Amino acid sequence: MGLGKTIMTLSLFDHLNKVYKLRGPYLILAPLTTLEHWKKIADEWTSLNSILYYDPSSAEGRSEIRYWEWFYTDVTYKG
């Protein structure tokens, strides 16, 4: 039974972005089964165009996560 929680949350993010110029980042923590739905709804209902979703169940998604999210910079090393 849909209560509109996804739409209300994404419209709040869109409102913060448009009216108050708060660009984020906004972190959504949800079960993996619902994240793809969140992305689809955000694309349809808002103008937020910076949503990243990497499906960790596919090899391509895991390689994207490793490339973009797992990095380490040693700040003590110079040169």
ZASE-779576 format. One record per residue: x negated, y negated, z of N, C-alpha, C, CB in turn; residue number from 1; chain. Coordinates in steps of 0.001 Angstrom, whole numbers, plus 500000, padded with zeros to 6 digits. Atoms other than C-alpha are relative to their C-alpha. Glycine has a CB too. Example, Ala and Ser with C-alpha at 12.3 -4.5 7.8 and 13.67 -1.06 7.14 Angstrom:
% ZASE-779576
<r <499110; 501190; 500000>; <487700; 504500; 507800>; <499100; 498800; 500000>; <500992; 499973; 501246>; 1; 'A'>
<r <500820; 501190; 499940>; <486330; 501060; 507140>; <500770; 498910; 500730>; <499586; 499538; 498585>; 2; 'A'>
***
This chain:
% ZASE-779576
<r <499161; 501167; 500000>; <500000; 500000; 500000>; <499109; 498760; 500000>; <500958; 500008; 501212>; 1; 'A'>
<r <500850; 501175; 500119>; <498316; 496806; 498846>; <500539; 498820; 500789>; <499847; 499618; 498552>; 2; 'A'>
<r <499605; 501151; 499203>; <498410; 493933; 501283>; <499346; 498714; 499507>; <499649; 500231; 501455>; 3; 'A'>
<r <500606; 501184; 500569>; <496298; 491563; 499216>; <498738; 499521; 500699>; <500979; 498921; 500000>; 4; 'A'>
<r <501202; 500421; 499274>; <493215; 491522; 501450>; <498856; 499675; 499043>; <499563; 501091; 500981>; 5; 'A'>
<r <501068; 500243; 500964>; <490859; 491718; 498469>; <500193; 498654; 499318>; <499949; 501124; 498956>; 6; 'A'>
<r <499698; 501259; 500685>; <492549; 488849; 496632>; <499811; 498821; 500940>; <501434; 500012; 499448>; 7; 'A'>
<r <500123; 501107; 499050>; <492701; 486675; 499761>; <498532; 499706; 500308>; <500760; 500320; 501298>; 8; 'A'>
<r <501419; 500199; 499691>; <489013; 487206; 500565>; <499274; 499383; 498823>; <499339; 501325; 500387>; 9; 'A'>
<r <500678; 500542; 501174>; <487837; 486570; 497023>; <500482; 498591; 499668>; <500213; 500915; 498805>; 10; 'A'>
<r <499534; 501368; 500245>; <490054; 483507; 496696>; <499401; 499034; 501022>; <501541; 499938; 500048>; 11; 'A'>
<r <500696; 500835; 499021>; <488495; 482167; 499921>; <498583; 499687; 499516>; <499956; 500700; 501381>; 12; 'A'>
<r <501343; 500224; 500539>; <485016; 482632; 498406>; <500042; 499024; 498821>; <499366; 501336; 499563>; 13; 'A'>
<r <499863; 500891; 501151>; <486178; 480924; 495218>; <500322; 498578; 500454>; <501093; 500515; 499046>; 14; 'A'>
<r <499658; 501315; 499450>; <487691; 478047; 497222>; <498766; 499333; 500620>; <501122; 500132; 501055>; 15; 'A'>
<r <501224; 500547; 499408>; <484461; 477589; 499210>; <499029; 499555; 498924>; <499334; 501033; 500909>; 16; 'A'>
<r <500905; 500328; 501099>; <482548; 477549; 495949>; <500464; 498745; 499260>; <499898; 501180; 499025>; 17; 'A'>
<r <499497; 501112; 500798>; <484789; 475082; 494091>; <500170; 498714; 500804>; <501313; 500379; 499378>; 18; 'A'>
<r <499647; 501195; 499246>; <485918; 472672; 496809>; <498833; 499493; 500849>; <501200; 500282; 500886>; 19; 'A'>
<r <501050; 500415; 499073>; <483065; 472641; 499312>; <498592; 500185; 499445>; <500130; 500764; 501280>; 20; 'A'>
<r <501287; 499793; 500669>; <480260; 473539; 496863>; <499062; 500919; 500797>; <499321; 498657; 499766>; 21; 'A'>
<r <500779; 499001; 499271>; <479122; 476406; 499103>; <499839; 501209; 499094>; <500686; 500393; 501359>; 22; 'A'>
<r <500203; 498973; 501016>; <477610; 478768; 496566>; <499708; 501368; 500584>; <498883; 499601; 499095>; 23; 'A'>
<r <500264; 498693; 499415>; <476850; 481552; 499004>; <498539; 500154; 500333>; <500438; 501105; 499063>; 24; 'A'>
<r <499439; 498719; 500425>; <475467; 484143; 499008>; <501028; 500541; 500996>; <498885; 501015; 499811>; 25; 'A'>
<r <498985; 499350; 499195>; <478432; 486083; 500300>; <499750; 501495; 499938>; <501437; 499641; 499510>; 26; 'A'>
<r <500269; 498571; 499922>; <477889; 489615; 501457>; <501294; 500728; 500321>; <498914; 500309; 501061>; 27; 'A'>
<r <498813; 499185; 499765>; <480710; 492127; 501188>; <499543; 501392; 500381>; <500931; 500036; 498747>; 28; 'A'>
<r <500292; 498653; 499536>; <480348; 495290; 503197>; <501294; 500797; 499937>; <499400; 499995; 501448>; 29; 'A'>
<r <498806; 499187; 500190>; <482808; 497925; 502154>; <499570; 501397; 499590>; <500950; 499374; 498937>; 30; 'A'>
<r <500340; 498661; 500478>; <482920; 501623; 501380>; <499698; 499970; 498500>; <501149; 500990; 500298>; 31; 'A'>
<r <500393; 499962; 501413>; <481332; 502514; 498039>; <501176; 500240; 499072>; <498964; 501073; 499781>; 32; 'A'>
<r <498847; 499699; 500851>; <484676; 503722; 496766>; <500788; 498749; 499656>; <500909; 501007; 500682>; 33; 'A'>
<r <499224; 501208; 500263>; <486099; 500179; 496928>; <499192; 498885; 499344>; <500586; 499495; 501279>; 34; 'A'>
<r <500812; 501100; 500524>; <483161; 498068; 495722>; <500220; 499743; 498510>; <498544; 500286; 500246>; 35; 'A'>
<r <499743; 500198; 501425>; <483804; 498660; 492025>; <501333; 499281; 499784>; <499998; 501350; 499262>; 36; 'A'>
<r <498702; 500686; 500062>; <487417; 497587; 492574>; <499848; 498530; 500358>; <501015; 500671; 500944>; 37; 'A'>
<r <500245; 501389; 499616>; <486219; 494411; 494338>; <499386; 499230; 498836>; <499078; 499930; 501233>; 38; 'A'>
<r <500654; 500674; 501124>; <483987; 493563; 491378>; <500996; 499733; 498878>; <498825; 500842; 499475>; 39; 'A'>
<r <499003; 500166; 501065>; <486812; 494117; 488896>; <500983; 498885; 500340>; <500760; 501316; 499764>; 40; 'A'>
<r <499058; 501031; 499581>; <489218; 491936; 490880>; <499335; 498627; 499998>; <500559; 500319; 501393>; 41; 'A'>
<r <500702; 501288; 499986>; <486607; 489199; 491332>; <499812; 499472; 498584>; <498636; 500135; 500697>; 42; 'A'>
<r <500142; 500435; 501393>; <485985; 489110; 487579>; <501320; 499501; 499426>; <499465; 501142; 499144>; 43; 'A'>
<r <498696; 500362; 500537>; <489721; 488874; 486861>; <500588; 498744; 500646>; <500952; 501146; 500175>; 44; 'A'>
<r <499274; 501018; 499266>; <490859; 486416; 489547>; <499191; 498756; 500349>; <500524; 500588; 501234>; 45; 'A'>
<r <500803; 501142; 499568>; <487917; 484089; 490262>; <499016; 499614; 498906>; <499250; 500319; 501311>; 46; 'A'>
<r <501050; 500431; 500925>; <485230; 482148; 488474>; <498614; 500350; 500534>; <500099; 498492; 499747>; 47; 'A'>
<r <501287; 499573; 499459>; <482485; 483752; 490572>; <499347; 500933; 498992>; <500166; 500700; 501389>; 48; 'A'>
<r <500612; 499198; 501053>; <480085; 485104; 487990>; <498659; 500588; 500412>; <499823; 499168; 498764>; 49; 'A'>
<r <501298; 499501; 499560>; <477162; 486244; 490094>; <500136; 501244; 500867>; <499256; 498920; 500761>; 50; 'A'>
<r <499765; 498806; 499205>; <478482; 489509; 491420>; <499133; 501126; 499463>; <501497; 500398; 499984>; 51; 'A'>
<r <500865; 498894; 500369>; <475959; 492321; 491409>; <500514; 501256; 500676>; <498527; 499719; 500389>; 52; 'A'>
<r <499595; 498709; 499451>; <477038; 495898; 491865>; <499180; 501071; 499315>; <501530; 500254; 499813>; 53; 'A'>
<r <500802; 498895; 500525>; <474632; 498769; 491445>; <500583; 501291; 500544>; <498484; 499855; 500386>; 54; 'A'>
<r <499428; 498724; 499585>; <476205; 502192; 491527>; <498865; 500929; 500425>; <500848; 500640; 498852>; 55; 'A'>
<r <501114; 499165; 499551>; <473831; 504242; 493705>; <500148; 501470; 499626>; <499854; 499884; 501483>; 56; 'A'>
<r <499839; 498599; 500372>; <475276; 507508; 492414>; <499410; 500300; 498624>; <501469; 500376; 500024>; 57; 'A'>
<r <500601; 499760; 501313>; <473734; 507000; 488968>; <498504; 499687; 500058>; <500699; 499142; 498904>; 58; 'A'>
<r <501448; 500221; 500038>; <470034; 507099; 488119>; <499677; 498564; 499600>; <499332; 500982; 499024>; 59; 'A'>
<r <500233; 501376; 500426>; <470260; 503722; 486380>; <500240; 499022; 501153>; <500906; 499650; 498810>; 60; 'A'>
<r <499718; 500862; 498858>; <471826; 502107; 489453>; <498917; 500075; 501057>; <501328; 500365; 500607>; 61; 'A'>
<r <501073; 499850; 499017>; <469177; 503543; 491759>; <498723; 499323; 499542>; <499733; 501468; 500270>; 62; 'A'>
<r <501215; 500665; 500480>; <466365; 502276; 489525>; <500147; 498485; 500053>; <499674; 500444; 498569>; 63; 'A'>
<r <499762; 501438; 499874>; <467943; 498800; 489445>; <499845; 499542; 501443>; <501397; 499642; 499484>; 64; 'A'>
<r <500148; 500347; 498586>; <468154; 498771; 493242>; <498533; 499985; 500384>; <500775; 500986; 500892>; 65; 'A'>
<r <501429; 499967; 499683>; <464512; 499799; 493513>; <499268; 498805; 499395>; <499374; 501305; 499497>; 66; 'A'>
<r <500697; 501087; 500684>; <463436; 497147; 491009>; <500316; 498645; 500623>; <500369; 499989; 498523>; 67; 'A'>
<r <499589; 501335; 499552>; <465435; 494184; 492353>; <500069; 499831; 501511>; <501327; 499676; 499424>; 68; 'A'>
<r <499730; 500163; 498573>; <466065; 494896; 496027>; <498875; 500484; 500911>; <501250; 500724; 500349>; 69; 'A'>
<r <501048; 499469; 499136>; <463122; 496881; 497373>; <498672; 499434; 499558>; <499973; 501547; 499973>; 70; 'A'>
<r <501297; 500571; 500316>; <460051; 494723; 497272>; <499357; 499531; 501289>; <500126; 498836; 498984>; 71; 'A'>
<r <500745; 500424; 498830>; <457367; 493725; 499702>; <498857; 499121; 499541>; <499483; 501212; 500813>; 72; 'A'>
<r <501094; 500897; 500302>; <455014; 490789; 499544>; <499175; 499825; 501267>; <500518; 498634; 499463>; 73; 'A'>
<r <500885; 500145; 498867>; <452059; 490831; 501870>; <499523; 498563; 500065>; <498813; 500976; 499909>; 74; 'A'>
<r <500365; 501409; 499928>; <451719; 487211; 502949>; <498623; 499787; 500582>; <501007; 499249; 500812>; 75; 'A'>
<r <501348; 500142; 499443>; <448411; 487866; 504713>; <498936; 500179; 498933>; <499779; 501005; 501122>; 76; 'A'>
<r <500932; 499778; 501094>; <446776; 488888; 501432>; <499938; 498748; 499126>; <500415; 501239; 499165>; 77; 'A'>
<r <500166; 501211; 500820>; <445355; 485937; 499530>; <499158; 500332; 498799>; <499356; 498846; 500809>; 78; 'A'>
<r <500795; 499754; 501185>; <444203; 486113; 495978>; <500576; 500915; 499049>; <498740; 500482; 500347>; 79; 'A'>
***
